[in-house]
Amino acid sequence: MHDEHVRTLFHRIGDGPPLGIDPRDVISRGRRLRARRRRLAVVASTAAIAGVTMLVGVVAGGEGQRPTPENLVPAGPTTTTSVPATPAEPSSEPPPSVVNPDGHPPPVAT
């Protein structure tokens, strides 16, 4: 081949593919890939949680136990009593249920 032939051939090819790596392109592709993987992880986690929840519901019986008419107790009136509060006078004696470990009542403060 002559030089003219080679030049013509290379002229037809044009610039060709890029010969270097563009850092901006690499960063943008990495971000897109990371975002895609993150979305996939969220979708997979959500599907797994939903699946486990449904499985537990099916295994546990779904609806649970319904009360039968024999087990039902009708509601009745409630009774409340009100006792008027009387102010108690302070006592210097301890209550009779309070005793020391040796069986004697504690000393009274004077």
C-alpha positions in Angstrom: 0.0 0.0 0.0 1.1 3.5 -0.8 1.0 6.3 1.7 -1.9 7.9 -0.2 -4.0 4.8 0.2 -3.3 4.6 4.0 -4.2 8.3 4.4 -7.4 7.9 2.5 -8.3 4.8 4.5 -7.7 6.6 7.8 -9.6 9.7 6.6 -12.7 7.5 5.9 -12.5 6.0 9.4 -12.8 9.4 11.1 -11.9 10.0 14.7 -12.8 6.5 15.9 -13.4 5.5 19.4 -12.1 7.7 22.3 -8.7 6.7 23.3 -8.8 7.9 26.9 -11.1 7.5 30.0 -13.2 10.5 31.0 -13.4 10.7 34.8 -16.7 12.5 34.7 -18.2 9.7 32.6 -16.8 7.0 34.9 -18.3 8.9 38.0 -21.7 9.3 36.4 -21.9 5.7 35.4 -20.9 4.6 38.9 -23.6 6.8 40.4 -26.2 5.4 38.1 -25.1 1.8 38.9 -25.1 2.5 42.6 -28.6 4.0 42.5 -29.9 1.1 40.4 -28.5 -1.4 42.9 -29.9 0.6 45.9 -33.4 0.6 44.3 -33.1 -3.2 43.6 -32.1 -3.8 47.3 -35.1 -1.7 48.5 -37.6 -3.6 46.3 -36.1 -7.0 47.2 -36.2 -6.2 51.0 -39.8 -5.0 50.7 -40.9 -8.1 48.8 -39.1 -10.3 51.4 -40.8 -8.6 54.3 -44.2 -8.8 52.6 -43.6 -12.5 51.9 -42.6 -13.4 55.4 -45.6 -11.4 56.8 -48.0 -13.3 54.6 -46.4 -16.6 55.4 -46.7 -16.0 59.1 -50.3 -15.0 58.7 -51.1 -18.2 56.8 -49.2 -20.4 59.2 -50.8 -18.8 62.3 -54.3 -19.5 61.0 -55.2 -16.2 59.3 -58.4 -15.2 61.0 -57.6 -16.4 64.5 -60.2 -17.8 66.9 -63.7 -16.4 66.8 -65.7 -16.4 70.1 -68.6 -18.9 70.2 -72.0 -17.9 71.7 -71.3 -20.3 74.7 -68.1 -18.3 75.6 -69.7 -14.9 75.4 -70.6 -13.2 78.7 -73.1 -10.3 78.6 -72.0 -7.0 80.0 -73.5 -6.2 83.3 -73.8 -3.0 85.3 -70.7 -2.0 87.2 -70.8 -1.1 90.9 -68.8 1.6 92.5 -68.8 2.8 96.0 -67.6 6.1 97.2 -66.2 6.5 100.6 -65.7 10.0 101.9 -62.2 10.8 102.7 -61.6 11.8 106.3 -58.4 13.6 107.1 -56.3 11.5 109.5 -54.5 13.0 112.4 -50.8 12.5 112.4 -49.7 9.9 114.8 -46.4 9.6 116.6 -46.8 5.9 116.9 -45.7 3.7 113.9 -48.3 1.5 112.4 -48.5 -1.9 114.3 -47.3 -3.8 111.3 -43.9 -2.1 111.3 -41.4 -4.0 113.4 -37.6 -4.3 113.4 -35.9 -7.5 112.5 -35.6 -8.4 116.2 -39.4 -8.1 116.6 -39.5 -4.8 118.5 -41.1 -1.6 117.1 -38.8 1.0 115.8 -38.0 3.9 118.2 -40.3 6.9 118.0 -38.8 10.3 117.1 -39.5 13.0 119.7 
